[in-house]
Amino acid sequence: MPASLRSAFPIAVDADLIGEYPAQTKSGGGYFYDAVLEYRVWVHPHDGGEDLYDGDDYYCAFATFEEASAYSRETAGAEQPLVLVRQDECINEPEPGRYEHHTGERLTEWRVEWLEGSKRTPSSIPDFLRRHGSPVLNS
């Protein structure tokens, strides 16, 4: 990836792995992220997208939000970009208002706007749990 590459959002951490992550991942959740893996644009043939896989939906992956956004605007049947993030530690909410500190790798697609202010720091999860009246325990 060129050193001069700039983006309004974090750039994918490893250009060599873009497009290599599993298509099936979690969706949303966790409150914090550790790394941006890729930006995805899902394409739907039933909505006018090019049919590359016998009518099945597919995605195209990019290093930056800007590349994904341009592709989304120019491609029939395309959704708005999502971001695939890796969470090494995150918040699990097994029921509304009950929060748990979860450790272990989790891959999930997020809405891009959720990135802002959500990069995990050493104090992010303990601070979140304290603010929400939950014990600071790992699951």
C-alpha positions as CSV (number, residue, x, y, z in Angstrom):
1,M,0.0,0.0,0.0
2,P,1.5,3.4,-0.9
3,A,2.7,5.4,2.0
4,S,0.9,8.4,0.6
5,L,-2.5,6.8,0.9
6,R,-4.8,9.0,3.0
7,S,-8.3,8.4,4.2
8,A,-11.0,9.9,6.4
9,F,-11.2,6.6,8.2
10,P,-8.5,4.0,9.2
11,I,-6.8,2.2,6.4
12,A,-6.8,-1.6,6.3
13,V,-4.0,-3.0,8.4
14,D,-2.7,-5.6,5.8
15,A,-3.2,-5.0,2.1
16,D,-2.1,-8.5,1.3
17,L,-5.1,-9.9,3.1
18,I,-7.8,-7.7,1.6
19,G,-10.5,-10.0,0.1
20,E,-9.1,-13.1,1.9
21,Y,-11.2,-12.9,5.1
22,P,-14.3,-15.1,5.4
23,A,-17.5,-13.7,3.8
24,Q,-19.6,-15.0,6.8
25,T,-18.7,-13.0,9.9
26,K,-20.6,-11.4,12.8
27,S,-22.6,-8.3,12.2
28,G,-22.3,-5.3,14.4
29,G,-21.8,-5.3,18.2
30,G,-18.8,-5.3,20.5
31,Y,-18.6,-1.5,21.0
32,F,-14.8,-1.4,20.3
33,Y,-12.5,-2.5,17.6
34,D,-8.8,-3.3,17.4
35,A,-8.1,-3.3,13.7
36,V,-9.7,-2.4,10.4
37,L,-9.3,-5.4,8.0
38,E,-11.1,-4.2,4.9
39,Y,-14.0,-2.1,3.6
40,R,-16.7,-4.2,1.9
41,V,-19.3,-3.4,-0.7
42,W,-22.0,-6.0,-1.0
43,V,-23.5,-6.4,-4.5
44,H,-27.0,-7.9,-5.1
45,P,-27.7,-9.3,-8.6
46,H,-31.5,-9.2,-7.8
47,D,-31.1,-5.4,-7.4
48,G,-29.3,-4.9,-10.8
49,G,-25.8,-5.9,-9.8
50,E,-23.7,-8.0,-12.2
51,D,-24.5,-11.7,-11.8
52,L,-21.1,-13.3,-11.1
53,Y,-22.2,-16.2,-8.9
54,D,-25.4,-17.7,-10.2
55,G,-27.6,-15.0,-8.5
56,D,-25.8,-15.1,-5.2
57,D,-24.8,-11.9,-3.4
58,Y,-21.1,-11.1,-3.2
59,Y,-18.8,-8.4,-2.0
60,C,-15.7,-6.5,-3.3
61,A,-13.1,-5.5,-0.7
62,F,-11.0,-2.4,-0.5
63,A,-8.2,-0.9,1.7
64,T,-9.9,2.5,2.1
65,F,-13.4,3.8,2.7
66,E,-12.9,6.2,-0.2
67,E,-12.2,3.3,-2.7
68,A,-15.2,1.4,-1.4
69,S,-17.5,4.4,-1.5
70,A,-16.6,5.2,-5.1
71,Y,-17.2,1.6,-6.1
72,S,-20.5,1.7,-4.3
73,R,-21.7,4.8,-6.1
74,E,-20.6,3.5,-9.5
75,T,-21.9,-0.1,-9.3
76,A,-25.5,-1.2,-9.9
77,G,-27.0,-3.2,-7.1
78,A,-24.3,-2.2,-4.6
79,E,-24.9,-1.3,-0.9
80,Q,-23.1,1.4,1.0
81,P,-19.7,0.3,2.3
82,L,-19.3,-1.6,5.5
83,V,-16.1,-2.1,7.4
84,L,-14.7,-5.5,8.5
85,V,-13.1,-5.1,11.9
86,R,-11.2,-7.4,14.2
87,Q,-12.0,-7.3,17.9
88,D,-9.4,-8.9,20.3
89,E,-11.5,-7.7,23.2
90,C,-15.0,-6.3,23.1
91,I,-18.2,-5.8,25.0
92,N,-20.8,-8.6,24.9
93,E,-24.4,-7.6,25.7
94,P,-26.2,-10.9,26.2
95,E,-29.4,-9.0,27.2
96,P,-30.2,-5.3,27.1
97,G,-28.3,-3.4,29.7
98,R,-26.1,-6.3,30.8
99,Y,-22.5,-5.9,29.6
100,E,-19.6,-8.4,29.8
101,H,-15.9,-8.0,28.9
102,H,-15.2,-10.6,26.2
103,T,-11.7,-11.6,25.1
104,G,-10.9,-13.6,22.0
105,E,-10.7,-12.7,18.3
106,R,-14.0,-11.7,16.7
107,L,-14.5,-10.6,13.1
108,T,-17.5,-8.4,12.5
109,E,-18.9,-6.1,9.9
110,W,-19.8,-2.6,11.1
111,R,-21.3,0.5,9.7
112,V,-18.4,2.8,8.8
113,E,-19.6,5.6,11.1
114,W,-19.2,3.4,14.1
115,L,-15.4,3.6,13.8
116,E,-15.2,7.1,15.1
117,G,-14.2,7.0,18.8
118,S,-14.4,3.2,19.0
119,K,-10.7,2.2,18.7
120,R,-10.0,0.2,21.8
121,T,-7.4,1.5,24.3
122,P,-6.3,-0.2,27.5
123,S,-8.9,1.7,29.5
124,S,-11.8,1.6,27.0
125,I,-13.6,-1.5,28.3
126,P,-13.0,-1.0,32.0
127,D,-14.2,2.6,31.6
128,F,-17.3,1.5,29.6
129,L,-18.2,-1.1,32.2
130,R,-17.8,1.4,35.1
131,R,-20.0,3.9,33.3
132,H,-22.7,1.3,32.8
133,G,-22.6,-0.1,36.3
134,S,-21.3,-3.5,35.2
135,P,-18.5,-5.4,37.1
136,V,-15.2,-5.3,35.3
137,L,-14.8,-9.1,34.6
138,N,-13.5,-11.0,31.6
139,S,-15.6,-13.7,29.9
